[in-house]
Amino acid sequence: MSDSFDDKKFLIGAFRSRAERDALREFLTRGEIALEGMVPWSSNYTYLVRIQWKEQEEYGIYKPQCGERPLWDFETGSLCKREVAAYELSAFLNFPNVPVTVMRADAPQGLGMVQQFIEHKRRENFFTLRDKCRDEMQRIAVFDALINNTDRKGGHILLDQNGTVWAIDHGVTFHEDPKLRTVIWDFIDDPIPELLLNQLEALRAALKPNEPLRTTLEPLLSRAELRALTLRLNQLLKNRVYPSPPEDWPHIPWPPV
């Protein structure tokens, strides 16, 4: 465990290094999990948990596979895997800030995703942050287009106590059919910033067979979904602008917050 992991602010701040992210991944993967209670207003079973490993004890979020509500357009039991896939993609791109997320088979209610808990400001969301955190919203908008996020509500964007913006709730993502539904339509046809395009270009190589990221994603997503991910990536790199709302699909989630 790195020295920085002992800092009590570690779990609620943005990462200063890949080593910190790896240390937190180890903590979430190896720590003992105890249920604290249900998170209210969640469409699927979501628990606040206390995680302890060595002398470190912190809160986390646990979403068991058995608590997922069946959906007509997503494979039953796949939402927790999509949460992990979204984190892995964000970690490679280094945007946006998605809490570290791992799969655990030994959690209290069986297989599910366990995620870093973000101590956030309850009154802040996309609609309060959109103007003062424009750069972060640009990053999240690109990410959502890439992962085909079908449920980017305003409340899925958090501001932590240190002023860092986080994106959460990525269970209904990576569908092979176009289903982008989000509250972030502020950048329609605007050029995607060059820095983000450079990261997307690096991702193109990382999604080729036998590359480490591709190997990580393969147990989490179907072959068709991985092909669709590559197609969306290539389209973003070709057009180099933010997409427009779909004409044949409701493009704003309900409720929007």
C-alpha positions as CSV (number, residue, x, y, z in Angstrom):
1,M,0.0,0.0,0.0
2,S,1.4,3.4,-1.0
3,D,1.9,6.1,1.7
4,S,-0.7,8.3,-0.1
5,F,-3.4,5.7,0.5
6,D,-3.3,6.5,4.3
7,D,-4.5,10.0,3.5
8,K,-8.1,10.1,4.6
9,K,-9.0,12.4,1.7
10,F,-7.7,9.7,-0.8
11,L,-11.1,8.1,-1.4
12,I,-12.9,11.3,-2.1
13,G,-10.5,13.1,-4.3
14,A,-9.3,12.9,-7.9
15,F,-6.3,10.7,-8.6
16,R,-2.8,12.2,-8.6
17,S,-1.2,9.1,-10.1
18,R,-1.9,5.7,-11.6
19,A,-0.3,4.2,-8.5
20,E,-3.1,5.7,-6.4
21,R,-5.7,4.2,-8.6
22,D,-4.0,0.8,-8.5
23,A,-3.8,1.0,-4.7
24,L,-7.5,1.8,-4.4
25,R,-8.3,-1.1,-6.8
26,E,-6.4,-3.4,-4.6
27,F,-8.3,-2.1,-1.5
28,L,-11.7,-2.6,-3.2
29,T,-10.8,-6.1,-4.5
30,R,-9.3,-7.5,-1.3
31,G,-11.1,-5.6,1.5
32,E,-13.8,-7.3,3.7
33,I,-17.2,-5.9,2.9
34,A,-20.0,-5.3,5.4
35,L,-23.5,-4.0,4.3
36,E,-24.4,-0.6,5.9
37,G,-27.8,-0.1,4.2
38,M,-29.7,0.5,1.0
39,V,-29.1,3.6,-1.1
40,P,-32.5,5.2,-1.6
41,W,-34.2,6.0,-4.9
42,S,-32.1,3.5,-6.9
43,S,-33.7,1.5,-9.7
44,N,-31.6,-1.5,-8.8
45,Y,-30.4,-2.8,-5.5
46,T,-27.6,-0.5,-4.4
47,Y,-25.9,-0.7,-1.0
48,L,-23.6,1.5,1.0
49,V,-20.9,-0.8,2.4
50,R,-18.0,-0.5,4.8
51,I,-14.8,-2.0,3.4
52,Q,-11.9,-2.9,5.7
53,W,-8.4,-4.1,4.7
54,K,-5.4,-4.0,7.0
55,E,-5.8,-0.8,9.0
56,Q,-7.8,1.0,6.3
57,E,-11.6,1.3,6.6
58,E,-13.7,3.3,4.1
59,Y,-17.2,3.4,2.6
60,G,-18.0,2.0,-0.9
61,I,-20.9,1.3,-3.2
62,Y,-22.0,-2.3,-3.9
63,K,-24.5,-3.3,-6.7
64,P,-25.1,-7.0,-6.7
65,Q,-26.0,-8.7,-9.9
66,C,-28.9,-10.5,-8.3
67,G,-30.5,-7.1,-7.5
68,E,-30.6,-5.8,-11.1
69,R,-34.1,-5.0,-12.5
70,P,-34.6,-6.9,-15.8
71,L,-34.6,-4.6,-18.9
72,W,-36.0,-5.4,-22.3
73,D,-33.0,-4.2,-24.2
74,F,-30.0,-5.2,-21.9
75,E,-29.0,-8.8,-21.0
76,T,-30.1,-9.6,-17.5
77,G,-27.3,-9.6,-15.0
78,S,-25.0,-7.5,-17.2
79,L,-25.4,-4.0,-15.7
80,C,-22.7,-4.5,-13.0
81,K,-20.2,-5.6,-15.7
82,R,-21.0,-2.5,-17.8
83,E,-20.2,-0.3,-14.7
84,V,-16.8,-2.0,-14.5
85,A,-16.2,-1.6,-18.3
86,A,-17.0,2.1,-18.1
87,Y,-14.5,2.6,-15.3
88,E,-11.8,0.6,-17.2
89,L,-12.3,2.8,-20.3
90,S,-12.2,6.0,-18.3
91,A,-9.0,4.9,-16.6
92,F,-7.4,4.3,-19.9
93,L,-8.5,7.6,-21.4
94,N,-7.8,9.4,-18.1
95,F,-11.2,11.1,-18.5
96,P,-13.8,11.7,-17.1
97,N,-13.4,11.0,-13.3
98,V,-15.2,7.7,-12.8
99,P,-14.9,6.1,-9.3
100,V,-12.7,3.0,-9.3
101,T,-15.0,0.1,-9.9
102,V,-14.2,-3.7,-9.6
103,M,-16.1,-7.0,-9.8
104,R,-16.4,-9.1,-6.6
105,A,-17.7,-12.6,-6.5
106,D,-17.3,-12.9,-2.7
107,A,-19.5,-9.9,-1.8
108,P,-22.4,-10.3,0.8
109,Q,-25.0,-10.9,-1.9
110,G,-22.8,-12.5,-4.4
111,L,-21.3,-11.3,-7.7
112,G,-21.5,-7.6,-8.2
113,M,-19.6,-4.4,-8.7
114,V,-17.9,-2.6,-5.8
115,Q,-17.1,1.1,-6.3
116,Q,-15.2,3.9,-4.6
117,F,-17.6,6.0,-2.6
118,I,-17.6,9.7,-3.4
119,E,-18.5,12.1,-0.6
120,H,-20.3,14.7,-2.6
121,K,-22.2,17.9,-2.2
122,R,-25.9,16.9,-2.2
123,R,-27.2,20.0,-3.9
124,E,-24.8,20.0,-6.9
125,N,-25.5,18.2,-10.2
126,F,-25.1,18.8,-13.9
127,F,-27.6,21.7,-13.9
128,T,-25.8,23.6,-11.2
129,L,-22.3,22.8,-12.6
130,R,-22.8,23.0,-16.4
131,D,-21.5,26.6,-16.7
132,K,-18.7,26.7,-14.1
133,C,-17.3,23.2,-15.0
134,R,-17.6,23.4,-18.8
135,D,-14.4,21.5,-19.5
136,E,-15.5,18.6,-17.4
137,M,-18.9,18.5,-19.1
138,Q,-17.1,18.4,-22.5
139,R,-15.2,15.3,-21.3
140,I,-18.3,13.6,-19.9
141,A,-20.2,14.3,-23.2
142,V,-17.4,12.7,-25.3
143,F,-17.3,9.7,-22.9
144,D,-21.1,9.2,-23.0
145,A,-21.1,9.3,-26.8
146,L,-18.3,6.7,-26.8
147,I,-20.0,4.3,-24.4
148,N,-23.5,4.9,-25.8
149,N,-24.8,6.0,-22.4
150,T,-28.6,5.7,-22.4
151,D,-29.2,7.3,-19.0
152,R,-27.0,10.3,-18.2
153,K,-29.2,12.1,-15.7
154,G,-28.1,15.4,-14.1
155,G,-27.8,13.7,-10.8
156,H,-25.3,11.2,-12.2
157,I,-22.7,14.1,-12.1
158,L,-21.3,14.8,-8.7
159,L,-19.1,17.5,-7.1
160,D,-17.0,16.2,-4.2
161,Q,-15.8,18.1,-1.2
162,N,-12.5,19.0,-2.9
163,G,-14.2,20.5,-6.0
164,T,-13.7,17.6,-8.3
165,V,-16.4,16.6,-10.8
166,W,-17.3,12.9,-11.0
167,A,-19.5,10.8,-13.4
168,I,-21.3,7.8,-11.9
169,D,-24.0,5.2,-12.8
170,H,-22.9,3.5,-16.0
171,G,-25.0,0.4,-15.9
172,V,-27.0,1.0,-19.1
173,T,-24.2,1.6,-21.5
174,F,-22.3,-0.1,-24.4
175,H,-25.4,-1.3,-26.2
176,E,-24.7,-2.3,-29.8
177,D,-27.7,-0.2,-31.1
178,P,-27.5,3.7,-30.9
179,K,-29.2,4.7,-27.7
180,L,-27.5,7.9,-26.5
181,R,-29.8,9.6,-24.0
182,T,-28.3,12.4,-21.9
183,V,-28.9,15.8,-20.4
184,I,-25.6,17.1,-21.9
185,W,-26.5,18.4,-25.3
186,D,-24.6,21.7,-24.8
187,F,-21.9,21.0,-27.4
188,I,-23.8,19.9,-30.5
189,D,-21.6,20.1,-33.6
190,D,-18.8,21.9,-31.5
191,P,-15.3,20.6,-32.3
192,I,-14.1,18.0,-29.8
193,P,-11.0,19.4,-28.0
194,E,-7.7,18.2,-29.5
195,L,-6.5,16.7,-26.2
196,L,-9.5,14.5,-26.0
197,L,-9.1,13.4,-29.7
198,N,-5.6,12.4,-29.0
199,Q,-6.7,10.2,-26.1
200,L,-9.4,8.7,-28.4
201,E,-6.8,8.0,-31.0
202,A,-4.7,6.1,-28.5
203,L,-7.8,4.1,-27.5
204,R,-8.2,2.9,-31.1
205,A,-4.9,0.9,-30.9
206,A,-5.8,-0.3,-27.4
207,L,-9.0,-1.9,-28.6
208,K,-7.2,-4.2,-31.0
209,P,-7.2,-8.0,-30.2
210,N,-4.8,-9.1,-27.5
211,E,-4.1,-5.6,-26.2
212,P,-4.4,-5.4,-22.4
213,L,-7.5,-3.1,-22.4
214,R,-9.3,-5.3,-25.0
215,T,-8.5,-8.3,-22.9
216,T,-9.9,-6.6,-19.8
217,L,-13.2,-5.6,-21.6
218,E,-13.8,-9.0,-23.3
219,P,-15.3,-10.7,-20.2
220,L,-17.5,-7.6,-19.5
221,L,-19.0,-6.9,-22.9
222,S,-20.2,-9.1,-25.9
223,R,-18.4,-9.2,-29.2
224,A,-21.1,-7.2,-30.8
225,E,-20.9,-4.5,-28.2
226,L,-17.1,-4.4,-28.6
227,R,-17.5,-4.0,-32.3
228,A,-20.0,-1.2,-31.8
229,L,-17.7,0.5,-29.4
230,T,-15.0,0.5,-32.0
231,L,-17.4,1.8,-34.7
232,R,-18.5,4.7,-32.4
233,L,-14.9,5.5,-31.6
234,N,-14.0,5.6,-35.4
235,Q,-17.1,7.8,-36.0
236,L,-16.0,10.3,-33.3
237,L,-12.5,10.5,-34.8
238,K,-13.8,10.9,-38.3
239,N,-16.3,13.7,-37.5
240,R,-14.2,15.3,-34.7
241,V,-17.4,17.1,-33.4
242,Y,-19.9,16.4,-30.7
243,P,-22.9,14.4,-32.0
244,S,-26.4,15.6,-32.5
245,P,-29.4,14.1,-30.7
246,P,-30.9,11.0,-32.3
247,E,-34.1,11.5,-34.3
248,D,-35.5,8.0,-33.6
249,W,-34.8,7.7,-29.9
250,P,-35.8,9.8,-26.9
251,H,-32.6,11.8,-26.3
252,I,-33.2,13.1,-22.7
253,P,-33.7,10.7,-19.8
254,W,-36.6,10.9,-17.4
255,P,-36.5,12.2,-14.8
256,P,-33.7,14.5,-16.0
257,V,-32.1,14.7,-12.5
